C-alpha cells in the first residue's frame, strides 16, 4: 500500500447522510444510488472504499493491527474528502472529490 498523505486519527471529510427507504435493495443498487449522489456533489467523485454493516464486510478487507477499520484507513490515506453514510450507518462509502 502506498501512503499518499499522513494518516490522521479520523476522517476530515464532508459527510453526507442519505436515507434509502427500501431496506431490501441489494448492495449494488445502494452503491449505484450513492455514486449518483456523490457525483451530484462532484462530477468526478471516485469511490475509495466502503463498509456494509449488515454483512460486516468492507472493501478493502485486510487485517492491519490498527484500532481503526482498514477500509477507513485506506480511504483516509488516499485523501478521502466525502463520506456518505446510508441509513444511519447500514452502509458507509468513502469518496475522493477530484
C-alpha positions in Angstrom: 0.0 0.0 0.0 1.3 3.4 -0.9 0.5 6.2 1.6 -0.3 9.4 -0.2 -0.6 11.6 2.9 -0.2 11.1 6.6 -3.0 9.1 8.2 -5.0 11.2 10.7 -6.9 9.9 13.7 -10.2 10.4 11.9 -11.5 11.4 8.5 -11.8 15.1 7.9 -14.3 14.5 5.2 -17.5 16.2 4.3 -20.3 13.8 5.5 -23.5 13.3 3.5 -26.3 11.4 5.3 -28.6 9.5 3.0 -31.8 7.6 3.7 -32.9 4.8 1.3 -36.4 3.7 2.1 -36.2 0.3 0.5 -34.3 -1.9 3.1 -34.3 -4.8 0.7 -32.2 -3.2 -2.0 -29.2 -5.2 -2.9 -25.8 -3.7 -2.2 -25.1 -3.0 -5.8 -28.2 -0.8 -6.1 -27.4 1.0 -2.9 -23.9 1.6 -4.2 -25.2 2.9 -7.5 -27.6 5.3 -5.8 -24.8 6.6 -3.6 -22.5 7.0 -6.5 -25.1 9.1 -8.3 -25.5 11.4 -5.2 -21.7 11.7 -4.8 -21.5 12.7 -8.5 -24.1 15.4 -7.9 -21.7 16.9 -5.4 -18.6 16.4 -7.5 -18.9 15.1 -11.1 -15.5 13.3 -10.8 -16.0 11.8 -7.3 -14.3 8.4 -7.1 -15.2 5.7 -4.5 -12.2 4.6 -2.5 -13.7 2.1 -0.1 -16.9 1.1 1.6 -18.4 -0.8 4.6 -21.6 -2.8 4.8 -22.7 -3.1 8.4 -25.4 -5.6 7.5 -22.8 -8.2 6.4 -19.9 -6.9 8.4 -17.8 -6.7 5.2 -15.8 -3.8 3.9 -13.5 -3.1 1.0 -10.6 -3.3 1.0 -10.7 -6.0 3.7 -7.3 -6.5 5.3 -6.0 -7.1 8.8 -3.6 -4.3 9.8 -3.5 -4.4 13.6 -5.0 -0.9 13.9 -7.7 0.3 16.2 -9.4 1.7 13.0 -11.0 -0.4 10.3 -8.7 -0.8 7.3 -11.3 0.5 4.8 -11.4 3.7 6.7 -7.6 4.0 7.0 -7.3 3.1 3.3 -9.7 6.0 2.3 -8.1 8.4 4.7 -4.6 7.7 3.4 -5.8 8.4 -0.1 -7.4 11.8 0.7 -11.0 10.9 1.3 -13.0 14.1 1.4 -16.5 12.8 1.1 -18.1 10.2 3.4 -21.6 9.0 2.5 -23.5 7.4 5.4 -26.6 5.4 4.4 -29.5 4.7 6.8 -27.6 5.7 9.9 -24.6 3.5 9.2 -26.0 0.5 7.4 -23.6 1.4 4.7 -20.7 3.8 4.6 -19.0 4.9 1.4 -15.7 6.8 1.2 -15.1 9.1 -1.8 -12.4 11.3 -3.2 -13.7 14.5 -4.8 -11.3 15.3 -7.5 
